[in-house]
Amino acid sequence: MLKYLVVYASESGNTKMIAEEIFKAIPSPSKDIVNIRQWTGKLDAETYFIGFWANHGSCSLEIIDLLSSLINKNIAIFGTCGMNNTEEYFKNIETNVRAWISDSNYYLGSYFCQGKMPALIREKYEKCRDKCDDPYIIDHMISMYEEGLQHPNKQDLLRANVFADAAIKNIPDDVNL
Ligand SMILES: Cc1cc2nc3c(=O)[nH]c(=O)nc-3n(C[C@H](O)[C@H](O)[C@H](O)COP(=O)(O)O)c2cc1C
């Protein structure tokens, strides 16, 4: 069994960038990284870093399947979100996704940052403008969209690296899984 496994879901590459940075930060040769789409379930590890893109305030089904299948592991989660680049929003997503991790596991925390969204989303927002009573809501969503185009940036990657390092240091030696 490996010591560390990074498993991620990424449709457009944002979460993959974070996953690769976390993989780089793991100071052990006993590690692997896999896109959940290519994962056969044969790989196993003591510690999982599980990444996903925000999907309707949570994560996708394949990530739910993985999280809810794990027993007696150390688990950290990470992800990218297109909207609402705030700690409060990140906390909500963490709460929604953490609910799928059983108590038999040792939870190591979460890391989130913003990620860019496809141009189609901006077009959708623009189309809603006429139907929306408050045009400032659309302006706000478009400004979030534009902010997202800069992410993940170097700082996001650096923070992911620091998060992975701290998560690993937080695994108690005598963790009784
Ligand atoms: C169907 C769908 C649902 C989404 N739902 C959310 C959401 O609830 N909250 C959010 O912040 N971003 C949401 N997004 C945006 C993505 O989570 C975001 O762009 C993410 O960085 C994509 O990561 P990836 O490049 O790894 O696929 C959604 C995107 C799609 C396609």
PDBQT file of the ligand as one rigid body, heavy atoms in Angstrom, charges set to zero:
ROOT
HETATM    1  C1  LIG A 201     -22.177  21.911 -13.911  1.00  0.00    +0.000 C 
HETATM    2  C2  LIG A 201     -21.269  22.868 -13.155  1.00  0.00    +0.000 A 
HETATM    3  C3  LIG A 201     -21.616  23.247 -11.866  1.00  0.00    +0.000 A 
HETATM    4  C4  LIG A 201     -20.815  24.148 -11.171  1.00  0.00    +0.000 A 
HETATM    5  N1  LIG A 201     -21.181  24.511  -9.912  1.00  0.00    +0.000 NA
HETATM    6  C5  LIG A 201     -20.405  25.388  -9.235  1.00  0.00    +0.000 A 
HETATM    7  C6  LIG A 201     -20.752  25.774  -7.912  1.00  0.00    +0.000 A 
HETATM    8  O1  LIG A 201     -21.748  25.339  -7.335  1.00  0.00    +0.000 OA
HETATM    9  N2  LIG A 201     -19.953  26.668  -7.281  1.00  0.00    +0.000 N 
HETATM   10  C7  LIG A 201     -18.835  27.185  -7.859  1.00  0.00    +0.000 A 
HETATM   11  O2  LIG A 201     -18.146  27.980  -7.227  1.00  0.00    +0.000 OA
HETATM   12  N3  LIG A 201     -18.461  26.816  -9.114  1.00  0.00    +0.000 NA
HETATM   13  C8  LIG A 201     -19.203  25.939  -9.801  1.00  0.00    +0.000 A 
HETATM   14  N4  LIG A 201     -18.828  25.547 -11.054  1.00  0.00    +0.000 N 
HETATM   15  C9  LIG A 201     -17.548  26.046 -11.606  1.00  0.00    +0.000 C 
HETATM   16  C10 LIG A 201     -16.400  25.034 -11.447  1.00  0.00    +0.000 C 
HETATM   17  O3  LIG A 201     -16.443  24.390 -10.191  1.00  0.00    +0.000 OA
HETATM   18  C11 LIG A 201     -15.049  25.753 -11.570  1.00  0.00    +0.000 C 
HETATM   19  O4  LIG A 201     -14.939  26.399 -12.811  1.00  0.00    +0.000 OA
HETATM   20  C12 LIG A 201     -13.878  24.797 -11.335  1.00  0.00    +0.000 C 
HETATM   21  O5  LIG A 201     -12.712  25.549 -11.129  1.00  0.00    +0.000 OA
HETATM   22  C13 LIG A 201     -13.663  23.851 -12.512  1.00  0.00    +0.000 C 
HETATM   23  O6  LIG A 201     -12.590  23.014 -12.186  1.00  0.00    +0.000 OA
HETATM   24  P1  LIG A 201     -11.868  22.065 -13.233  1.00  0.00    +0.000 P 
HETATM   25  O7  LIG A 201     -11.144  22.969 -14.240  1.00  0.00    +0.000 OA
HETATM   26  O8  LIG A 201     -10.909  21.271 -12.424  1.00  0.00    +0.000 OA
HETATM   27  O9  LIG A 201     -12.906  21.252 -13.893  1.00  0.00    +0.000 OA
HETATM   28  C14 LIG A 201     -19.615  24.671 -11.767  1.00  0.00    +0.000 A 
HETATM   29  C15 LIG A 201     -19.268  24.264 -13.071  1.00  0.00    +0.000 A 
HETATM   30  C16 LIG A 201     -20.080  23.378 -13.759  1.00  0.00    +0.000 A 
HETATM   31  C17 LIG A 201     -19.665  22.956 -15.157  1.00  0.00    +0.000 C 
ENDROOT
TORSDOF 0
